[in-house]
Amino acid sequence: MATVIKIDDELESRVEDLARRQQRSTGWILDQALRQYVDREESRAAFQKDALKAWRDYQATGQHVTQAQADAWLARLEDGDDADLPRWHS
């Protein structure tokens, strides 16, 4: 699939300079930028969907963990421990 996009002269110049410095084609630079943008936006949409589901689940059940529990669990994960999820409570 071939797609044509119109960019202003200043951005085009920046892309060309970057391509030259990285010894890549402008097409490669644009492809990478677009892939990163699409990946980021898909991740953002998935995060929002998960957050809304979590909020609805909380509203329905009242189950939650405290911030202190979540912080302690995340700290253990960050330290490389294989920590179990904190226990939910209402």
PyMOL Python script that loads the backbone (N, CA, C, O; Angstrom):
from pymol import cmd

cmd.read_pdbstr("""\
ATOM      1  N   MET A   1       0.844  -1.172   0.000  1.00  0.00           N
ATOM      2  CA  MET A   1       0.000   0.000   0.000  1.00  0.00           C
ATOM      3  C   MET A   1       0.891   1.238   0.000  1.00  0.00           C
ATOM      4  O   MET A   1       1.795   1.358   0.827  1.00  0.00           O
ATOM      5  N   ALA A   2       0.645   2.118  -0.889  1.00  0.00           N
ATOM      6  CA  ALA A   2       1.381   3.376  -0.936  1.00  0.00           C
ATOM      7  C   ALA A   2       0.474   4.480  -0.408  1.00  0.00           C
ATOM      8  O   ALA A   2      -0.680   4.606  -0.818  1.00  0.00           O
ATOM      9  N   THR A   3       1.006   5.263   0.494  1.00  0.00           N
ATOM     10  CA  THR A   3       0.252   6.369   1.070  1.00  0.00           C
ATOM     11  C   THR A   3       1.060   7.640   0.876  1.00  0.00           C
ATOM     12  O   THR A   3       2.280   7.646   1.045  1.00  0.00           O
ATOM     13  N   VAL A   4       0.388   8.690   0.529  1.00  0.00           N
ATOM     14  CA  VAL A   4       1.045   9.979   0.346  1.00  0.00           C
ATOM     15  C   VAL A   4       0.609  10.880   1.488  1.00  0.00           C
ATOM     16  O   VAL A   4      -0.581  11.006   1.778  1.00  0.00           O
ATOM     17  N   ILE A   5       1.594  11.511   2.139  1.00  0.00           N
ATOM     18  CA  ILE A   5       1.265  12.489   3.168  1.00  0.00           C
ATOM     19  C   ILE A   5       1.917  13.815   2.799  1.00  0.00           C
ATOM     20  O   ILE A   5       2.973  13.849   2.166  1.00  0.00           O
ATOM     21  N   LYS A   6       1.288  14.878   3.195  1.00  0.00           N
ATOM     22  CA  LYS A   6       1.815  16.208   2.923  1.00  0.00           C
ATOM     23  C   LYS A   6       2.348  16.765   4.236  1.00  0.00           C
ATOM     24  O   LYS A   6       1.626  16.843   5.230  1.00  0.00           O
ATOM     25  N   ILE A   7       3.618  17.149   4.227  1.00  0.00           N
ATOM     26  CA  ILE A   7       4.219  17.773   5.405  1.00  0.00           C
ATOM     27  C   ILE A   7       4.798  19.111   4.995  1.00  0.00           C
ATOM     28  O   ILE A   7       5.129  19.326   3.829  1.00  0.00           O
ATOM     29  N   ASP A   8       4.919  20.008   5.960  1.00  0.00           N
ATOM     30  CA  ASP A   8       5.436  21.334   5.623  1.00  0.00           C
ATOM     31  C   ASP A   8       6.941  21.265   5.359  1.00  0.00           C
ATOM     32  O   ASP A   8       7.602  20.287   5.709  1.00  0.00           O
ATOM     33  N   ASP A   9       7.460  22.304   4.744  1.00  0.00           N
ATOM     34  CA  ASP A   9       8.859  22.330   4.323  1.00  0.00           C
ATOM     35  C   ASP A   9       9.828  22.189   5.495  1.00  0.00           C
ATOM     36  O   ASP A   9      10.859  21.526   5.381  1.00  0.00           O
ATOM     37  N   GLU A  10       9.492  22.812   6.614  1.00  0.00           N
ATOM     38  CA  GLU A  10      10.384  22.765   7.775  1.00  0.00           C
ATOM     39  C   GLU A  10      10.500  21.338   8.306  1.00  0.00           C
ATOM     40  O   GLU A  10      11.603  20.884   8.611  1.00  0.00           O
ATOM     41  N   LEU A  11       9.377  20.625   8.420  1.00  0.00           N
ATOM     42  CA  LEU A  11       9.414  19.240   8.898  1.00  0.00           C
ATOM     43  C   LEU A  11      10.124  18.348   7.886  1.00  0.00           C
ATOM     44  O   LEU A  11      10.894  17.464   8.261  1.00  0.00           O
ATOM     45  N   GLU A  12       9.866  18.580   6.622  1.00  0.00           N
ATOM     46  CA  GLU A  12      10.534  17.789   5.584  1.00  0.00           C
ATOM     47  C   GLU A  12      12.041  17.940   5.682  1.00  0.00           C
ATOM     48  O   GLU A  12      12.777  16.961   5.559  1.00  0.00           O
ATOM     49  N   SER A  13      12.499  19.161   5.904  1.00  0.00           N
ATOM     50  CA  SER A  13      13.934  19.417   6.038  1.00  0.00           C
ATOM     51  C   SER A  13      14.502  18.697   7.253  1.00  0.00           C
ATOM     52  O   SER A  13      15.590  18.125   7.191  1.00  0.00           O
ATOM     53  N   ARG A  14      13.767  18.728   8.350  1.00  0.00           N
ATOM     54  CA  ARG A  14      14.219  18.042   9.564  1.00  0.00           C
ATOM     55  C   ARG A  14      14.309  16.538   9.343  1.00  0.00           C
ATOM     56  O   ARG A  14      15.264  15.900   9.785  1.00  0.00           O
ATOM     57  N   VAL A  15      13.323  15.972   8.663  1.00  0.00           N
ATOM     58  CA  VAL A  15      13.325  14.527   8.380  1.00  0.00           C
ATOM     59  C   VAL A  15      14.507  14.184   7.480  1.00  0.00           C
ATOM     60  O   VAL A  15      15.195  13.190   7.711  1.00  0.00           O
ATOM     61  N   GLU A  16      14.742  14.993   6.465  1.00  0.00           N
ATOM     62  CA  GLU A  16      15.861  14.744   5.559  1.00  0.00           C
ATOM     63  C   GLU A  16      17.193  14.829   6.296  1.00  0.00           C
ATOM     64  O   GLU A  16      18.076  14.002   6.068  1.00  0.00           O
ATOM     65  N   ASP A  17      17.351  15.819   7.179  1.00  0.00           N
ATOM     66  CA  ASP A  17      18.588  15.937   7.972  1.00  0.00           C
ATOM     67  C   ASP A  17      18.775  14.718   8.865  1.00  0.00           C
ATOM     68  O   ASP A  17      19.877  14.178   8.961  1.00  0.00           O
ATOM     69  N   LEU A  18      17.716  14.291   9.508  1.00  0.00           N
ATOM     70  CA  LEU A  18      17.792  13.118  10.371  1.00  0.00           C
ATOM     71  C   LEU A  18      18.144  11.872   9.569  1.00  0.00           C
ATOM     72  O   LEU A  18      18.973  11.067   9.993  1.00  0.00           O
ATOM     73  N   ALA A  19      17.521  11.717   8.423  1.00  0.00           N
ATOM     74  CA  ALA A  19      17.804  10.557   7.566  1.00  0.00           C
ATOM     75  C   ALA A  19      19.271  10.540   7.146  1.00  0.00           C
ATOM     76  O   ALA A  19      19.916   9.492   7.153  1.00  0.00           O
ATOM     77  N   ARG A  20      19.785  11.701   6.785  1.00  0.00           N
ATOM     78  CA  ARG A  20      21.204  11.789   6.397  1.00  0.00           C
ATOM     79  C   ARG A  20      22.120  11.403   7.558  1.00  0.00           C
ATOM     80  O   ARG A  20      23.064  10.631   7.388  1.00  0.00           O
ATOM     81  N   ARG A  21      21.828  11.951   8.740  1.00  0.00           N
ATOM     82  CA  ARG A  21      22.669  11.668   9.911  1.00  0.00           C
ATOM     83  C   ARG A  21      22.634  10.188  10.279  1.00  0.00           C
ATOM     84  O   ARG A  21      23.640   9.627  10.712  1.00  0.00           O
ATOM     85  N   GLN A  22      21.482   9.563  10.107  1.00  0.00           N
ATOM     86  CA  GLN A  22      21.352   8.150  10.472  1.00  0.00           C
ATOM     87  C   GLN A  22      21.634   7.210   9.302  1.00  0.00           C
ATOM     88  O   GLN A  22      21.544   5.990   9.435  1.00  0.00           O
ATOM     89  N   GLN A  23      21.969   7.786   8.179  1.00  0.00           N
ATOM     90  CA  GLN A  23      22.232   7.016   6.964  1.00  0.00           C
ATOM     91  C   GLN A  23      21.060   6.082   6.650  1.00  0.00           C
ATOM     92  O   GLN A  23      21.230   4.889   6.394  1.00  0.00           O
ATOM     93  N   ARG A  24      19.879   6.671   6.681  1.00  0.00           N
ATOM     94  CA  ARG A  24      18.633   5.977   6.369  1.00  0.00           C
ATOM     95  C   ARG A  24      17.883   6.775   5.323  1.00  0.00           C
ATOM     96  O   ARG A  24      18.209   7.933   5.063  1.00  0.00           O
ATOM     97  N   SER A  25      16.892   6.165   4.731  1.00  0.00           N
ATOM     98  CA  SER A  25      16.052   6.895   3.785  1.00  0.00           C
ATOM     99  C   SER A  25      15.005   7.694   4.560  1.00  0.00           C
ATOM    100  O   SER A  25      14.677   7.373   5.702  1.00  0.00           O
ATOM    101  N   THR A  26      14.492   8.731   3.921  1.00  0.00           N
ATOM    102  CA  THR A  26      13.417   9.494   4.563  1.00  0.00           C
ATOM    103  C   THR A  26      12.190   8.604   4.749  1.00  0.00           C
ATOM    104  O   THR A  26      11.464   8.744   5.733  1.00  0.00           O
ATOM    105  N   GLY A  27      11.959   7.697   3.815  1.00  0.00           N
ATOM    106  CA  GLY A  27      10.842   6.763   3.947  1.00  0.00           C
ATOM    107  C   GLY A  27      10.966   5.907   5.190  1.00  0.00           C
ATOM    108  O   GLY A  27       9.976   5.653   5.876  1.00  0.00           O
ATOM    109  N   TRP A  28      12.191   5.456   5.487  1.00  0.00           N
ATOM    110  CA  TRP A  28      12.425   4.634   6.669  1.00  0.00           C
ATOM    111  C   TRP A  28      12.138   5.448   7.932  1.00  0.00           C
ATOM    112  O   TRP A  28      11.490   4.961   8.858  1.00  0.00           O
ATOM    113  N   ILE A  29      12.624   6.691   7.960  1.00  0.00           N
ATOM    114  CA  ILE A  29      12.399   7.566   9.119  1.00  0.00           C
ATOM    115  C   ILE A  29      10.897   7.762   9.332  1.00  0.00           C
ATOM    116  O   ILE A  29      10.403   7.630  10.452  1.00  0.00           O
ATOM    117  N   LEU A  30      10.179   8.076   8.264  1.00  0.00           N
ATOM    118  CA  LEU A  30       8.738   8.306   8.374  1.00  0.00           C
ATOM    119  C   LEU A  30       8.003   7.030   8.785  1.00  0.00           C
ATOM    120  O   LEU A  30       7.065   7.086   9.580  1.00  0.00           O
ATOM    121  N   ASP A  31       8.419   5.894   8.254  1.00  0.00           N
ATOM    122  CA  ASP A  31       7.805   4.617   8.619  1.00  0.00           C
ATOM    123  C   ASP A  31       7.989   4.349  10.108  1.00  0.00           C
ATOM    124  O   ASP A  31       7.041   3.960  10.790  1.00  0.00           O
ATOM    125  N   GLN A  32       9.207   4.554  10.617  1.00  0.00           N
ATOM    126  CA  GLN A  32       9.476   4.327  12.037  1.00  0.00           C
ATOM    127  C   GLN A  32       8.661   5.267  12.912  1.00  0.00           C
ATOM    128  O   GLN A  32       8.118   4.852  13.936  1.00  0.00           O
ATOM    129  N   ALA A  33       8.574   6.533  12.512  1.00  0.00           N
ATOM    130  CA  ALA A  33       7.806   7.507  13.291  1.00  0.00           C
ATOM    131  C   ALA A  33       6.340   7.123  13.330  1.00  0.00           C
ATOM    132  O   ALA A  33       5.706   7.195  14.382  1.00  0.00           O
ATOM    133  N   LEU A  34       5.808   6.723  12.215  1.00  0.00           N
ATOM    134  CA  LEU A  34       4.400   6.357  12.153  1.00  0.00           C
ATOM    135  C   LEU A  34       4.125   5.097  12.964  1.00  0.00           C
ATOM    136  O   LEU A  34       3.118   5.014  13.667  1.00  0.00           O
ATOM    137  N   ARG A  35       5.020   4.116  12.868  1.00  0.00           N
ATOM    138  CA  ARG A  35       4.852   2.885  13.655  1.00  0.00           C
ATOM    139  C   ARG A  35       4.845   3.195  15.151  1.00  0.00           C
ATOM    140  O   ARG A  35       4.005   2.686  15.893  1.00  0.00           O
ATOM    141  N   GLN A  36       5.793   4.039  15.591  1.00  0.00           N
ATOM    142  CA  GLN A  36       5.857   4.389  17.009  1.00  0.00           C
ATOM    143  C   GLN A  36       4.600   5.126  17.450  1.00  0.00           C
ATOM    144  O   GLN A  36       4.086   4.876  18.540  1.00  0.00           O
ATOM    145  N   TYR A  37       4.105   6.024  16.619  1.00  0.00           N
ATOM    146  CA  TYR A  37       2.889   6.763  16.941  1.00  0.00           C
ATOM    147  C   TYR A  37       1.696   5.819  17.063  1.00  0.00           C
ATOM    148  O   TYR A  37       0.935   5.896  18.028  1.00  0.00           O
ATOM    149  N   VAL A  38       1.534   4.936  16.094  1.00  0.00           N
ATOM    150  CA  VAL A  38       0.396   4.005  16.111  1.00  0.00           C
ATOM    151  C   VAL A  38       0.500   3.074  17.317  1.00  0.00           C
ATOM    152  O   VAL A  38      -0.501   2.831  17.991  1.00  0.00           O
ATOM    153  N   ASP A  39       1.693   2.548  17.601  1.00  0.00           N
ATOM    154  CA  ASP A  39       1.878   1.685  18.774  1.00  0.00           C
ATOM    155  C   ASP A  39       1.498   2.425  20.054  1.00  0.00           C
ATOM    156  O   ASP A  39       0.794   1.883  20.905  1.00  0.00           O
ATOM    157  N   ARG A  40       1.970   3.671  20.185  1.00  0.00           N
ATOM    158  CA  ARG A  40       1.691   4.463  21.383  1.00  0.00           C
ATOM    159  C   ARG A  40       0.190   4.728  21.536  1.00  0.00           C
ATOM    160  O   ARG A  40      -0.349   4.614  22.637  1.00  0.00           O
ATOM    161  N   GLU A  41      -0.481   5.076  20.446  1.00  0.00           N
ATOM    162  CA  GLU A  41      -1.912   5.370  20.522  1.00  0.00           C
ATOM    163  C   GLU A  41      -2.728   4.108  20.793  1.00  0.00           C
ATOM    164  O   GLU A  41      -3.729   4.163  21.508  1.00  0.00           O
ATOM    165  N   GLU A  42      -2.314   2.977  20.232  1.00  0.00           N
ATOM    166  CA  GLU A  42      -3.001   1.719  20.535  1.00  0.00           C
ATOM    167  C   GLU A  42      -2.815   1.349  22.003  1.00  0.00           C
ATOM    168  O   GLU A  42      -3.757   0.886  22.647  1.00  0.00           O
ATOM    169  N   SER A  43      -1.617   1.547  22.534  1.00  0.00           N
ATOM    170  CA  SER A  43      -1.362   1.276  23.953  1.00  0.00           C
ATOM    171  C   SER A  43      -2.195   2.194  24.832  1.00  0.00           C
ATOM    172  O   SER A  43      -2.751   1.759  25.841  1.00  0.00           O
ATOM    173  N   ARG A  44      -2.284   3.467  24.449  1.00  0.00           N
ATOM    174  CA  ARG A  44      -3.081   4.422  25.220  1.00  0.00           C
ATOM    175  C   ARG A  44      -4.559   4.000  25.230  1.00  0.00           C
ATOM    176  O   ARG A  44      -5.215   4.055  26.269  1.00  0.00           O
ATOM    177  N   ALA A  45      -5.070   3.583  24.078  1.00  0.00           N
ATOM    178  CA  ALA A  45      -6.469   3.155  23.986  1.00  0.00           C
ATOM    179  C   ALA A  45      -6.702   1.905  24.835  1.00  0.00           C
ATOM    180  O   ALA A  45      -7.728   1.800  25.507  1.00  0.00           O
ATOM    181  N   ALA A  46      -5.766   0.963  24.813  1.00  0.00           N
ATOM    182  CA  ALA A  46      -5.902  -0.256  25.615  1.00  0.00           C
ATOM    183  C   ALA A  46      -5.865   0.078  27.105  1.00  0.00           C
ATOM    184  O   ALA A  46      -6.619  -0.499  27.888  1.00  0.00           O
ATOM    185  N   PHE A  47      -4.991   1.006  27.499  1.00  0.00           N
ATOM    186  CA  PHE A  47      -4.900   1.426  28.895  1.00  0.00           C
ATOM    187  C   PHE A  47      -6.211   2.059  29.347  1.00  0.00           C
ATOM    188  O   PHE A  47      -6.713   1.755  30.429  1.00  0.00           O
ATOM    189  N   GLN A  48      -6.762   2.936  28.520  1.00  0.00           N
ATOM    190  CA  GLN A  48      -8.025   3.583  28.861  1.00  0.00           C
ATOM    191  C   GLN A  48      -9.152   2.558  28.987  1.00  0.00           C
ATOM    192  O   GLN A  48      -9.976   2.644  29.898  1.00  0.00           O
ATOM    193  N   LYS A  49      -9.185   1.592  28.073  1.00  0.00           N
ATOM    194  CA  LYS A  49     -10.208   0.543  28.124  1.00  0.00           C
ATOM    195  C   LYS A  49     -10.072  -0.258  29.420  1.00  0.00           C
ATOM    196  O   LYS A  49     -11.067  -0.530  30.092  1.00  0.00           O
ATOM    197  N   ASP A  50      -8.827  -0.639  29.772  1.00  0.00           N
ATOM    198  CA  ASP A  50      -8.590  -1.398  31.005  1.00  0.00           C
ATOM    199  C   ASP A  50      -8.963  -0.576  32.238  1.00  0.00           C
ATOM    200  O   ASP A  50      -9.527  -1.108  33.194  1.00  0.00           O
ATOM    201  N   ALA A  51      -8.648   0.717  32.215  1.00  0.00           N
ATOM    202  CA  ALA A  51      -8.963   1.576  33.358  1.00  0.00           C
ATOM    203  C   ALA A  51     -10.473   1.695  33.545  1.00  0.00           C
ATOM    204  O   ALA A  51     -10.964   1.644  34.672  1.00  0.00           O
ATOM    205  N   LEU A  52     -11.208   1.852  32.452  1.00  0.00           N
ATOM    206  CA  LEU A  52     -12.667   1.931  32.555  1.00  0.00           C
ATOM    207  C   LEU A  52     -13.261   0.623  33.062  1.00  0.00           C
ATOM    208  O   LEU A  52     -14.204   0.632  33.854  1.00  0.00           O
ATOM    209  N   LYS A  53     -12.711  -0.503  32.607  1.00  0.00           N
ATOM    210  CA  LYS A  53     -13.191  -1.801  33.091  1.00  0.00           C
ATOM    211  C   LYS A  53     -12.916  -1.940  34.589  1.00  0.00           C
ATOM    212  O   LYS A  53     -13.772  -2.403  35.343  1.00  0.00           O
ATOM    213  N   ALA A  54     -11.716  -1.538  35.013  1.00  0.00           N
ATOM    214  CA  ALA A  54     -11.373  -1.614  36.435  1.00  0.00           C
ATOM    215  C   ALA A  54     -12.302  -0.727  37.261  1.00  0.00           C
ATOM    216  O   ALA A  54     -12.740  -1.117  38.343  1.00  0.00           O
ATOM    217  N   TRP A  55     -12.597   0.455  36.753  1.00  0.00           N
ATOM    218  CA  TRP A  55     -13.497   1.360  37.469  1.00  0.00           C
ATOM    219  C   TRP A  55     -14.895   0.754  37.583  1.00  0.00           C
ATOM    220  O   TRP A  55     -15.511   0.816  38.647  1.00  0.00           O
ATOM    221  N   ARG A  56     -15.397   0.174  36.500  1.00  0.00           N
ATOM    222  CA  ARG A  56     -16.720  -0.461  36.534  1.00  0.00           C
ATOM    223  C   ARG A  56     -16.729  -1.661  37.497  1.00  0.00           C
ATOM    224  O   ARG A  56     -17.690  -1.870  38.238  1.00  0.00           O
ATOM    225  N   ASP A  57     -15.644  -2.436  37.470  1.00  0.00           N
ATOM    226  CA  ASP A  57     -15.547  -3.572  38.396  1.00  0.00           C
ATOM    227  C   ASP A  57     -15.555  -3.085  39.844  1.00  0.00           C
ATOM    228  O   ASP A  57     -16.231  -3.667  40.693  1.00  0.00           O
ATOM    229  N   TYR A  58     -14.806  -2.020  40.124  1.00  0.00           N
ATOM    230  CA  TYR A  58     -14.782  -1.474  41.483  1.00  0.00           C
ATOM    231  C   TYR A  58     -16.169  -0.981  41.891  1.00  0.00           C
ATOM    232  O   TYR A  58     -16.618  -1.234  43.009  1.00  0.00           O
ATOM    233  N   GLN A  59     -16.843  -0.279  40.984  1.00  0.00           N
ATOM    234  CA  GLN A  59     -18.177   0.216  41.298  1.00  0.00           C
ATOM    235  C   GLN A  59     -19.146  -0.934  41.585  1.00  0.00           C
ATOM    236  O   GLN A  59     -20.022  -0.811  42.441  1.00  0.00           O
ATOM    237  N   ALA A  60     -18.991  -2.033  40.882  1.00  0.00           N
ATOM    238  CA  ALA A  60     -19.888  -3.178  41.051  1.00  0.00           C
ATOM    239  C   ALA A  60     -19.574  -3.984  42.309  1.00  0.00           C
ATOM    240  O   ALA A  60     -20.486  -4.487  42.965  1.00  0.00           O
ATOM    241  N   THR A  61     -18.286  -4.109  42.650  1.00  0.00           N
ATOM    242  CA  THR A  61     -17.908  -5.010  43.745  1.00  0.00           C
ATOM    243  C   THR A  61     -17.366  -4.302  44.983  1.00  0.00           C
ATOM    244  O   THR A  61     -17.472  -4.823  46.093  1.00  0.00           O
ATOM    245  N   GLY A  62     -16.789  -3.128  44.796  1.00  0.00           N
ATOM    246  CA  GLY A  62     -16.152  -2.424  45.911  1.00  0.00           C
ATOM    247  C   GLY A  62     -14.791  -2.990  46.267  1.00  0.00           C
ATOM    248  O   GLY A  62     -14.127  -2.477  47.168  1.00  0.00           O
ATOM    249  N   GLN A  63     -14.364  -4.035  45.579  1.00  0.00           N
ATOM    250  CA  GLN A  63     -13.064  -4.650  45.888  1.00  0.00           C
ATOM    251  C   GLN A  63     -11.931  -3.742  45.434  1.00  0.00           C
ATOM    252  O   GLN A  63     -11.974  -3.148  44.357  1.00  0.00           O
ATOM    253  N   HIS A  64     -10.912  -3.651  46.292  1.00  0.00           N
ATOM    254  CA  HIS A  64      -9.796  -2.768  45.994  1.00  0.00           C
ATOM    255  C   HIS A  64      -8.587  -3.154  46.842  1.00  0.00           C
ATOM    256  O   HIS A  64      -8.689  -3.969  47.760  1.00  0.00           O
ATOM    257  N   VAL A  65      -7.448  -2.559  46.521  1.00  0.00           N
ATOM    258  CA  VAL A  65      -6.268  -2.602  47.388  1.00  0.00           C
ATOM    259  C   VAL A  65      -5.943  -1.161  47.728  1.00  0.00           C
ATOM    260  O   VAL A  65      -6.293  -0.245  46.983  1.00  0.00           O
ATOM    261  N   THR A  66      -5.279  -0.963  48.845  1.00  0.00           N
ATOM    262  CA  THR A  66      -4.909   0.401  49.228  1.00  0.00           C
ATOM    263  C   THR A  66      -3.687   0.840  48.440  1.00  0.00           C
ATOM    264  O   THR A  66      -2.992   0.023  47.837  1.00  0.00           O
ATOM    265  N   GLN A  67      -3.439   2.131  48.455  1.00  0.00           N
ATOM    266  CA  GLN A  67      -2.254   2.642  47.771  1.00  0.00           C
ATOM    267  C   GLN A  67      -0.986   2.078  48.406  1.00  0.00           C
ATOM    268  O   GLN A  67      -0.025   1.759  47.707  1.00  0.00           O
ATOM    269  N   ALA A  68      -0.988   1.959  49.724  1.00  0.00           N
ATOM    270  CA  ALA A  68       0.178   1.398  50.420  1.00  0.00           C
ATOM    271  C   ALA A  68       0.437  -0.039  49.969  1.00  0.00           C
ATOM    272  O   ALA A  68       1.585  -0.427  49.750  1.00  0.00           O
ATOM    273  N   GLN A  69      -0.634  -0.828  49.831  1.00  0.00           N
ATOM    274  CA  GLN A  69      -0.474  -2.210  49.363  1.00  0.00           C
ATOM    275  C   GLN A  69       0.074  -2.231  47.929  1.00  0.00           C
ATOM    276  O   GLN A  69       0.990  -2.993  47.618  1.00  0.00           O
ATOM    277  N   ALA A  70      -0.486  -1.402  47.079  1.00  0.00           N
ATOM    278  CA  ALA A  70      -0.047  -1.358  45.685  1.00  0.00           C
ATOM    279  C   ALA A  70       1.412  -0.908  45.602  1.00  0.00           C
ATOM    280  O   ALA A  70       2.201  -1.481  44.850  1.00  0.00           O
ATOM    281  N   ASP A  71       1.770   0.123  46.379  1.00  0.00           N
ATOM    282  CA  ASP A  71       3.156   0.614  46.366  1.00  0.00           C
ATOM    283  C   ASP A  71       4.140  -0.460  46.823  1.00  0.00           C
ATOM    284  O   ASP A  71       5.206  -0.629  46.231  1.00  0.00           O
ATOM    285  N   ALA A  72       3.773  -1.183  47.880  1.00  0.00           N
ATOM    286  CA  ALA A  72       4.656  -2.238  48.396  1.00  0.00           C
ATOM    287  C   ALA A  72       4.809  -3.356  47.368  1.00  0.00           C
ATOM    288  O   ALA A  72       5.908  -3.872  47.165  1.00  0.00           O
ATOM    289  N   TRP A  73       3.715  -3.726  46.725  1.00  0.00           N
ATOM    290  CA  TRP A  73       3.757  -4.777  45.701  1.00  0.00           C
ATOM    291  C   TRP A  73       4.616  -4.337  44.516  1.00  0.00           C
ATOM    292  O   TRP A  73       5.447  -5.105  44.031  1.00  0.00           O
ATOM    293  N   LEU A  74       4.419  -3.110  44.054  1.00  0.00           N
ATOM    294  CA  LEU A  74       5.207  -2.609  42.920  1.00  0.00           C
ATOM    295  C   LEU A  74       6.689  -2.504  43.278  1.00  0.00           C
ATOM    296  O   LEU A  74       7.546  -2.764  42.433  1.00  0.00           O
ATOM    297  N   ALA A  75       6.999  -2.129  44.510  1.00  0.00           N
ATOM    298  CA  ALA A  75       8.401  -2.045  44.947  1.00  0.00           C
ATOM    299  C   ALA A  75       9.050  -3.423  44.911  1.00  0.00           C
ATOM    300  O   ALA A  75      10.202  -3.559  44.497  1.00  0.00           O
ATOM    301  N   ARG A  76       8.312  -4.448  45.346  1.00  0.00           N
ATOM    302  CA  ARG A  76       8.857  -5.810  45.303  1.00  0.00           C
ATOM    303  C   ARG A  76       9.102  -6.249  43.866  1.00  0.00           C
ATOM    304  O   ARG A  76      10.128  -6.860  43.569  1.00  0.00           O
ATOM    305  N   LEU A  77       8.160  -5.939  42.969  1.00  0.00           N
ATOM    306  CA  LEU A  77       8.355  -6.278  41.558  1.00  0.00           C
ATOM    307  C   LEU A  77       9.563  -5.558  40.992  1.00  0.00           C
ATOM    308  O   LEU A  77      10.353  -6.140  40.248  1.00  0.00           O
ATOM    309  N   GLU A  78       9.704  -4.290  41.347  1.00  0.00           N
ATOM    310  CA  GLU A  78      10.841  -3.503  40.863  1.00  0.00           C
ATOM    311  C   GLU A  78      12.163  -4.082  41.352  1.00  0.00           C
ATOM    312  O   GLU A  78      13.172  -4.009  40.650  1.00  0.00           O
ATOM    313  N   ASP A  79      12.161  -4.660  42.557  1.00  0.00           N
ATOM    314  CA  ASP A  79      13.370  -5.295  43.109  1.00  0.00           C
ATOM    315  C   ASP A  79      13.644  -6.657  42.497  1.00  0.00           C
ATOM    316  O   ASP A  79      14.663  -7.276  42.800  1.00  0.00           O
ATOM    317  N   GLY A  80      12.747  -7.133  41.637  1.00  0.00           N
ATOM    318  CA  GLY A  80      12.952  -8.414  40.975  1.00  0.00           C
ATOM    319  C   GLY A  80      12.288  -9.585  41.672  1.00  0.00           C
ATOM    320  O   GLY A  80      12.447 -10.728  41.243  1.00  0.00           O
ATOM    321  N   ASP A  81      11.541  -9.321  42.744  1.00  0.00           N
ATOM    322  CA  ASP A  81      10.838 -10.400  43.442  1.00  0.00           C
ATOM    323  C   ASP A  81       9.643 -10.853  42.618  1.00  0.00           C
ATOM    324  O   ASP A  81       9.051 -10.067  41.878  1.00  0.00           O
ATOM    325  N   ASP A  82       9.296 -12.122  42.751  1.00  0.00           N
ATOM    326  CA  ASP A  82       8.101 -12.670  42.097  1.00  0.00           C
ATOM    327  C   ASP A  82       6.943 -12.543  43.089  1.00  0.00           C
ATOM    328  O   ASP A  82       6.486 -13.533  43.661  1.00  0.00           O
ATOM    329  N   ALA A  83       6.480 -11.307  43.281  1.00  0.00           N
ATOM    330  CA  ALA A  83       5.491 -11.017  44.317  1.00  0.00           C
ATOM    331  C   ALA A  83       4.080 -11.325  43.843  1.00  0.00           C
ATOM    332  O   ALA A  83       3.702 -11.017  42.712  1.00  0.00           O
ATOM    333  N   ASP A  84       3.316 -11.936  44.729  1.00  0.00           N
ATOM    334  CA  ASP A  84       1.900 -12.173  44.452  1.00  0.00           C
ATOM    335  C   ASP A  84       1.139 -10.861  44.567  1.00  0.00           C
ATOM    336  O   ASP A  84       1.564  -9.934  45.257  1.00  0.00           O
ATOM    337  N   LEU A  85      -0.001 -10.801  43.871  1.00  0.00           N
ATOM    338  CA  LEU A  85      -0.864  -9.631  43.971  1.00  0.00           C
ATOM    339  C   LEU A  85      -1.318  -9.439  45.411  1.00  0.00           C
ATOM    340  O   LEU A  85      -1.525 -10.420  46.126  1.00  0.00           O
ATOM    341  N   PRO A  86      -1.477  -8.193  45.851  1.00  0.00           N
ATOM    342  CA  PRO A  86      -2.024  -7.968  47.192  1.00  0.00           C
ATOM    343  C   PRO A  86      -3.444  -8.525  47.300  1.00  0.00           C
ATOM    344  O   PRO A  86      -4.133  -8.674  46.291  1.00  0.00           O
ATOM    345  N   ARG A  87      -3.864  -8.822  48.479  1.00  0.00           N
ATOM    346  CA  ARG A  87      -5.204  -9.358  48.711  1.00  0.00           C
ATOM    347  C   ARG A  87      -6.242  -8.248  48.604  1.00  0.00           C
ATOM    348  O   ARG A  87      -6.093  -7.186  49.209  1.00  0.00           O
ATOM    349  N   TRP A  88      -7.293  -8.503  47.828  1.00  0.00           N
ATOM    350  CA  TRP A  88      -8.388  -7.542  47.656  1.00  0.00           C
ATOM    351  C   TRP A  88      -9.219  -7.478  48.927  1.00  0.00           C
ATOM    352  O   TRP A  88      -9.312  -8.459  49.665  1.00  0.00           O
ATOM    353  N   HIS A  89      -9.814  -6.340  49.179  1.00  0.00           N
ATOM    354  CA  HIS A  89     -10.790  -6.234  50.255  1.00  0.00           C
ATOM    355  C   HIS A  89     -11.856  -5.226  49.880  1.00  0.00           C
ATOM    356  O   HIS A  89     -11.663  -4.413  48.976  1.00  0.00           O
ATOM    357  N   SER A  90     -12.974  -5.277  50.571  1.00  0.00           N
ATOM    358  CA  SER A  90     -14.090  -4.387  50.279  1.00  0.00           C
ATOM    359  C   SER A  90     -14.150  -3.260  51.271  1.00  0.00           C
ATOM    360  O   SER A  90     -15.031  -2.406  51.181  1.00  0.00           O
TER     361      SER A  90
END
""", "prot")
cmd.dss("prot")
cmd.show_as("cartoon", "prot")
cmd.util.cbc("prot")
cmd.orient("prot")
